[in-house]
Amino acid sequence: MSNLKGRNLISITDFTKEEYIRILDIAEEFEKNPKQAILNDKVVATLFFEPSTRTRLSFESAANQLGARIIGFSDPGGTSVQKGESLHDTITMVSSYSDLIVMRNPREGSSRYASEVSTVPVINAGDGANQHPTQCMLDLYSIRKTQGTLDNLNIALVGDLKYGRTVHSLTQAMCNFNTTFHFVSPDELKMPESVKMSVRNANLNYYEYSDINEIIPVADIIYMTRVQRERFPDLIEYERVKDSCILTANMLKGCKDNMRILHPLPRVNEITTDVDKTPYAYYFQQAQNGVYVRQALIAAILGVRK
């Protein structure tokens, strides 16, 4: 496998199938022993230009448990960005202060641009409705952990498939395996044609639905997403579709024993709390898995794990 030291991770397609399987293997090692002071001489910058809880805190937890120091911000309101500083200048300065930059920005393509400016590696922690590759990596880790494999699975992706960057990344990654995709959404939030093209190019099958009940008996993984109000240019459209895909415990009768429900979180009302008590709910463990996967990525990109 090629060395990941010094590499950027902007899109899930930046790594090969073999490379991200290696990351999953390293994450397994960190799950067994997460506290290792192997980055005592490293500085990780976390630049979050839009709100985040799980992604930012799991990155910072991952870096802290490996001994790295953290700099950065979670609100650009207290930075020179408010004075009109360009992304170019912010990244140029921060790359001189750190060994690795983790960035979330609402503008699509911003992370790719940052990687072209930065003198240190950049990890995309979400750029608008485009990509969220580290969430994708922890999703792969969670799927492999619950199913014992990434091959020959029926994956149902439900909810906001138009603006949901997590489902875009996950679909592209799972095209490397013999996956059957089930896309469930209202017409207004269907999976973009570019993502469906990735499935067709991989000679795999996908099916589209508007009713979540149709996929429950066949799914190995049900990947729920919230309808993201902040991505909608028209709030009237948001109000019309916000309750279109809701999963309740009663709906799970007849599902496969091995089926697990994932969600990138936060949820609003798309998974009712009675689902939490079922053996199929895995979304909170999924979030915990994010620490191990992000430890693996940081360690591999900074060259302390191969």
N, C-alpha and C positions, 0 to 999 in steps of 0.2 A: 504494500500500500504506500502511496506517496506521503511524504511528510507534510503535516498540516501547519507546521510552525510558520508564523508570519502571514498566514492566509486570512483573507476577509471572508465573512459569511454574510452575504447580502440577500441572496436568493437560495432556496433549497437546492437549486440546480447548480450552485457553485461547487458542491461536493458530489463525488460519485457515489453510487450505491455502496460500494465497498468502504468508502470513507465514512459515510454516516453509520454504517453498521459497526465500524470500529469505534465510533463515538459512543454508540449504545453499549458496547462491551466495556469501554472505560467507565461509563456511568454506572454500570453494574458493580465495578470495583469500588467506586466512591460510595455507593449505597451501603456497602458492607463496612466502609471506614471513611466517613465523610470529613473528618477533621484531621487534616494533614498540612503541616506548615511548610509547604513546598514553594510558596510564592512570597516569601518574606521580603524580597528585594524588588517587588513589582507594585506598580500603581495602576489601578483600573479606574477609568473615568466613565461614569454613567450620566449621560446627557439625555434627559427626558423632557422634550418640548411639548408633550401632552400628557394628561394624567395616566398613571399606571400604579397598580398596587402589587399584584402578584409578580409581574415580570420584573419590575425594578427591585422589589425586595428579595426575590429569589436570586437575581444576579448578584446583589450585594451580599446576601447570605452565602452564596457559593464562593465569592471572592474572599470574604472574611474568614470562612472556614478553612480556606487554603493559605491564609496568612497575608494576603494582599491588602494594601491600603486602598481606600475608596475616596475619590473626589468626584465632584459633579453637582448636578442640580436636578430637582424634580419639578421645578416651576420656573420657567424662563422669565417670569415677571420680576425676579430679583437679580437678573443678569444684564449684561450689556446688550443682549438681544433687544431689550426694551428701548435701548438708546439708538437702535437701528443698525447694530452690528450685523454683518452678513454671515450666513452659514459658513462661507469660505473662511472668513477671518476667525470665527469661533473655533472651527475644527483645526485650523492652522495653529492657533495658540494652545488648544487643549492637547494636541498631539505632541507638543513640546514638553508637556507636563506629565505625560502618562506613557504606559507601555501598551495599553489596549483601550479602545473606545467602544462603549456600548451605547447605541443611540436609538431613541424613538422620536419620530417626527411625523406630523400629520400629512406632510407633502409626499406624494408618491414619487419615487426616484431620488429622494433626499439622501438616503443611506448610500446608494451607489455613488452619488456625487461626493459625499463625505469621504468615501474610500479612495476616490481619485485625488482628493486634496491632502488627506492625512498621511503622515510619515510612519504611523503605527497601524496595526490591523484594526478594522472596524467590524463590529457585529451589529447587524440590523435587528433591533428589538421591536420592529413594526414601523412601516412607512405608509401611512394612510390605509387605503383599502387594497394595497398591493401585496406585500409579503410579510410573513412573520416566521422566519425559518427556525428560530430556536423553540417556539411553541410547537412547530411541526416536529422537531426532533424529540421533544418530550412526549408528543402524541405517539410517535413511532415507538418510543420506549414503553409507553403504557399499553399500546396494542400488543407488542411482543410479549410483555410481561403477563398480560391477562389471557392471551390466546396461545402462547408458546411458539408463535411463528408470525411472520409477516406475509406469508404466501397463502394463496387460495382462500381469501376471506371475502365475505360480503360486507362492504362498508357503506353504511347509510349516513349521508351528510344532510342535516336538517336545519331549516330556518333561513337565515340571511346568507344566501349563497352568492348574491351579487356583490355586496360590500364586504363580506367576511374574509379577511386576508388569511385567517387560519385555515379555512377550508380550501382556499386556492393553493396554499403551500402543501397541505396534506395530500390533496388529490395528485399534484405533480410528483410528490415523493412516492406515493403508493403505485404510481404507474410503473415503477421498477419491479413490481411484484405482480403475481397473477391475481389481480384484484377485480372484483365485480362491484361497480359503483352504483349506488342508489341515491339520486338527488331529489330531496323533498323540499318544496318551497312553493309559495304563491307565485303566480306568473310574473309579478313585478320584481321578484327577488331571485330569479333563476340564475343558475351557474353561468358565468360569462362564456361566450363562444370560444374564447382563446383557451380557457381551461378545458373545455370539452374537447377541443382539438388535440390537446395533449393526450387525452385518453384514447382518442381515435388513432393518433400516431403511434401509440404503444400497442395497437391491435387488441385493445381491451373493450369491454362492454360497459355501457352506462344506461340507466333507465331513469326517467323523470316522473315525479308524482306530485300531487298537491295534497294528498291525504297521508299523514304519517302512519295510520293504522295499516296501510298496505304493506309496509316494509318490516313491521315488528316480527312476524313469524320467520323471516328469512335472514335477518341481520345478525352478524357476529359482533359488530360494533355499531352503536347508534351514536353519532357525533352531533350533539345539539349545539346550536348557536343562538344568541339573543339577536333580536332585530335591533340594530344599532341606530338609535335616534340621531347620534352625532354625525352619522355619515349621510343622512338624508338632506338633499337640497330643498325638499318640499315636505313640510311637517304634516300636511294633509295626507300625503301618501303614506307617511309613517303611521299615522293614526289608523289608516285603513288596513294595514297589514300586520300591526304589532302583535296581535294575538292569533296569528294564523297557524302557528305550529306549537301546540302545548302538549307536553307529555305528562301523564298521570300514572300512578301505581296500578290502577285498574286496567289500564291499557296494556300492561305487560303480560297478561295472561296468555299463554301459548307461545311465548318467546323461547328461544333456545336457552338451555341451561348455561352455556358458556357466554351468552350475550352480556356485554358490558356497555354502560352508558358513559360517554365522555362529554366534556364541556370545557372550553377554554376559560370560562368564568371571566367576569362576574355574570351571574344569571339574574334575570328579572323575574319573569313569571313563566318562562318556557318549560321549566321542570318544576313541578309542584313538590313541596317539601315531603310529602308522603313517599315519594320515590327514594329519598335518602335512606329510608329504613329497609329497602329491598336489597337483596344480594347483588343486584345488577348495577347499582350506583357505584361509579369509580372516580368521579370527577374531583373529589377532594384528595384522594391518593394521587391522582394525575397531577395536581398542582404541586404536591410534595416531590414528585418525580422530577419536577423542573429544576430543583436545586442540584440533583446529581448530574443531570444532563448538562446544565450550564457549568458545573464544575469541570466536566469532561471537556467541554468546548474551550473554556478558558485555559485549562492545563495543556490541551493539545496545541492551541494557537500560540501560546507563549512558550511552547517547546519543552515542557517538563513531562509530557506524556506522549508516547508515539503509538 
